[in-house]
């Protein structure tokens, strides 16, 4: 993994857009406050006049913009595709928990590259964790009695209990197993030197399409 992963839109451009958005946001709030001082009530509905009177309002808005821009950067890195489900969930808590503790650094070019280098330096660790997590998931658990499932190695056939929810109206992938199926697909591809799986040929998408068509079997290359 290299910094080429983010060349779709340069780090400098992303940071500049963020800084420009903050400037426009602050100006917008200042203009709204001025309009409120002149005429009083401005609107009804989701926005309220009292929001303009609190400095916390603009601080919350700035936090939201910073989180959205960090989300965009991390998504472009594609690093989450080699992470274990557990590691990705921890990262998502930082990126998407708007009401929790703000753990995201300031959005600067230097900080983005520092985060990027940290991901690069830990990529082998992330992949090893993902392999172990997939391996443990494919082995039988305490209540798994399927004869095809092997305890100490992954055989040619593994049965996953409850991976698909089926009733008389629809079939769909179990929400809990969706990220594990994606991790499984990525691990197989990466172990084979093929890089991360790509939409729409990834296993989860193919399986979801089969569910929509109510097919009871489907397969991908792996």
C-alpha positions as CSV (number, residue, x, y, z in Angstrom):
1,X,0.0,0.0,0.0
2,X,1.3,3.4,-1.0
3,X,0.2,7.1,-1.0
4,X,-0.9,6.5,-4.6
5,X,-4.1,5.2,-3.0
6,X,-5.3,8.7,-2.5
7,X,-4.4,10.3,-5.8
8,X,-8.1,10.4,-6.9
9,X,-8.2,13.8,-5.2
10,X,-5.0,15.1,-3.7
11,X,-4.6,15.5,0.0
12,X,-3.9,19.2,-0.5
13,X,-7.2,19.7,-2.4
14,X,-9.2,17.8,0.2
15,X,-7.7,20.0,3.0
16,X,-8.2,23.2,1.0
17,X,-11.9,22.3,0.3
18,X,-12.3,21.6,4.0
19,X,-10.8,24.9,5.0
20,X,-12.9,26.8,2.4
21,X,-16.1,25.0,3.6
22,X,-15.3,26.1,7.2
23,X,-14.8,29.7,6.1
24,X,-18.1,29.6,4.2
25,X,-19.9,28.0,7.1
26,X,-18.7,30.6,9.6
27,X,-19.7,33.4,7.2
28,X,-23.1,31.8,6.7
29,X,-23.8,31.6,10.4
30,X,-22.6,35.2,10.9
31,X,-24.9,36.4,8.1
32,X,-27.8,34.5,9.6
33,X,-27.2,36.0,13.0
34,X,-27.1,39.4,11.5
35,X,-30.4,38.8,9.7
36,X,-31.9,37.5,13.0
37,X,-30.8,40.6,14.8
38,X,-32.5,42.8,12.2
39,X,-35.9,41.0,11.8
40,X,-36.2,38.4,14.4
41,X,-37.8,35.1,13.5
42,X,-36.3,33.6,10.3
43,X,-37.8,30.2,9.8
44,X,-39.9,27.3,11.1
45,X,-39.2,23.6,10.9
46,X,-35.9,21.8,11.6
47,X,-33.8,24.9,12.1
48,X,-34.6,27.2,15.0
49,X,-33.7,30.8,15.8
50,X,-32.1,29.8,19.1
51,X,-29.5,27.7,17.3
52,X,-28.0,31.0,16.1
53,X,-27.4,32.3,19.6
54,X,-25.1,29.5,20.8
55,X,-21.4,29.2,19.9
56,X,-21.8,25.5,20.4
57,X,-23.9,25.4,17.2
58,X,-21.1,26.3,14.9
59,X,-18.6,24.2,16.8
60,X,-20.9,21.1,16.3
61,X,-21.2,22.1,12.6
62,X,-17.4,22.3,12.3
63,X,-17.0,19.0,13.9
64,X,-19.5,17.4,11.5
65,X,-17.7,18.9,8.5
66,X,-14.3,17.6,9.8
67,X,-15.7,14.1,10.4
68,X,-17.2,14.0,6.9
69,X,-13.9,15.0,5.3
70,X,-12.0,12.4,7.3
71,X,-14.5,9.8,6.3
72,X,-13.9,10.7,2.7
73,X,-10.2,10.4,3.1
74,X,-10.2,7.1,4.9
75,X,-12.7,5.7,2.3
76,X,-10.3,6.7,-0.5
77,X,-7.4,4.9,1.2
78,X,-9.2,1.5,0.9
79,X,-7.3,0.5,4.1
80,X,-10.5,-0.8,5.7
81,X,-10.6,-3.7,3.2
82,X,-7.7,-5.4,4.8
83,X,-8.8,-4.7,8.4
84,X,-10.5,-7.3,10.6
85,X,-14.2,-6.6,11.3
86,X,-13.2,-5.7,14.9
87,X,-10.6,-3.2,13.8
88,X,-12.9,-1.6,11.3
89,X,-15.6,-1.3,13.9
90,X,-13.2,0.6,16.2
91,X,-12.2,2.9,13.3
92,X,-15.9,3.5,12.5
93,X,-16.6,4.6,16.1
94,X,-14.0,7.4,15.6
95,X,-15.3,8.3,12.2
96,X,-19.1,8.1,12.7
97,X,-19.8,8.7,16.4
98,X,-21.1,12.2,16.2
99,X,-22.4,12.2,19.8
100,X,-19.4,10.6,21.4
101,X,-15.9,11.8,22.2
102,X,-14.2,13.6,19.4
103,X,-11.1,11.6,18.7
104,X,-10.3,12.9,15.2
105,X,-7.2,15.1,14.8
106,X,-7.2,18.5,13.1
107,X,-7.5,18.2,9.3
108,X,-4.2,19.3,7.9
109,X,-2.0,18.0,5.2
110,X,0.6,17.0,7.8
111,X,-1.9,15.1,9.9
112,X,-3.4,13.3,6.9
113,X,0.0,12.0,5.8
114,X,0.8,11.0,9.4
115,X,-2.4,9.0,9.5
116,X,-1.7,7.5,6.1
117,X,1.8,6.5,7.1
118,X,0.4,4.9,10.3
119,X,-2.0,2.8,8.2
120,X,0.9,1.8,5.8
121,X,3.1,0.9,8.7
122,X,0.4,-1.3,10.3
123,X,-1.0,-2.9,7.1
124,X,0.7,-6.2,7.7
125,X,-0.7,-6.3,11.3
126,X,-4.2,-5.4,10.0
127,X,-4.0,-8.2,7.4
128,X,-2.8,-10.8,10.0
129,X,-5.6,-9.9,12.3
130,X,-8.1,-10.2,9.4
131,X,-6.8,-13.7,8.5
132,X,-7.0,-14.9,12.1
133,X,-10.5,-13.5,12.4
134,X,-11.7,-15.2,9.2
135,X,-10.0,-18.4,10.2
136,X,-11.8,-18.4,13.6
137,X,-15.1,-17.6,11.9
138,X,-14.8,-20.5,9.5
139,X,-14.1,-23.0,12.2
140,X,-17.0,-24.6,14.2
141,X,-18.2,-22.9,17.3
142,X,-19.5,-24.3,20.5
143,X,-23.0,-25.1,19.0
144,X,-21.8,-26.1,15.5
145,X,-22.2,-29.8,14.8
146,X,-21.8,-29.8,11.0
147,X,-19.6,-32.7,10.0
148,X,-18.0,-30.7,7.2
149,X,-16.6,-28.0,9.5
150,X,-13.1,-28.8,10.8
151,X,-11.9,-27.6,14.1
152,X,-8.2,-27.1,13.4
153,X,-8.2,-26.2,9.7
154,X,-10.5,-24.9,6.9
155,X,-11.7,-27.8,4.8
156,X,-13.2,-27.7,1.3
157,X,-16.7,-27.0,2.6
158,X,-17.7,-24.8,5.5
159,X,-21.4,-24.3,6.6
160,X,-22.2,-21.0,8.1
161,X,-25.3,-21.1,10.3
162,X,-27.8,-18.3,9.7
163,X,-25.8,-16.6,7.0
164,X,-28.9,-16.1,4.9
165,X,-32.3,-15.1,6.3
166,X,-35.2,-16.7,4.4
167,X,-38.9,-16.5,4.7
168,X,-41.9,-16.6,2.3
169,X,-41.4,-13.1,1.1
170,X,-37.7,-12.5,0.8
171,X,-34.1,-13.7,1.2
172,X,-31.3,-11.6,2.4
173,X,-27.8,-11.8,3.9
174,X,-27.8,-11.8,7.7
175,X,-26.7,-8.2,8.8
176,X,-24.3,-9.6,11.4
177,X,-22.5,-11.8,8.8
178,X,-22.3,-9.1,6.0
179,X,-18.9,-7.7,7.1
180,X,-17.6,-11.2,7.8
181,X,-18.4,-12.3,4.2
182,X,-16.6,-9.2,2.9
183,X,-13.6,-10.0,5.1
184,X,-13.6,-13.6,3.9
185,X,-13.7,-12.5,0.2
186,X,-10.9,-10.0,0.7
187,X,-8.6,-12.4,2.6
188,X,-9.0,-15.0,-0.2
189,X,-8.1,-12.4,-2.8
190,X,-5.2,-11.0,-0.9
191,X,-3.7,-14.4,-0.1
192,X,-3.8,-15.1,-3.8
193,X,-2.0,-11.9,-4.6
194,X,-5.1,-10.4,-6.4
195,X,-5.6,-7.3,-4.3
196,X,-8.9,-6.5,-2.6
197,X,-12.1,-7.6,-4.3
198,X,-13.9,-5.0,-6.4
199,X,-17.6,-4.1,-6.7
200,X,-19.7,-5.4,-8.4
201,X,-17.8,-8.7,-8.5
202,X,-17.3,-9.1,-4.8
203,X,-18.9,-12.0,-3.0
204,X,-21.3,-10.0,-0.9
205,X,-22.8,-8.3,-4.0
206,X,-23.1,-11.5,-6.0
207,X,-24.7,-13.2,-3.0
208,X,-27.1,-10.3,-2.4
209,X,-28.1,-10.4,-6.1
210,X,-28.8,-14.1,-5.8
211,X,-31.0,-13.5,-2.7
212,X,-33.0,-10.8,-4.6
213,X,-33.6,-13.3,-7.4
214,X,-34.4,-16.0,-4.8
215,X,-31.7,-18.3,-6.1
216,X,-30.6,-21.0,-3.6
217,X,-27.1,-21.3,-5.0
218,X,-24.4,-19.0,-6.5
219,X,-20.7,-18.8,-6.7
220,X,-17.7,-16.6,-7.4
221,X,-14.1,-17.4,-8.4
222,X,-13.1,-18.3,-4.9
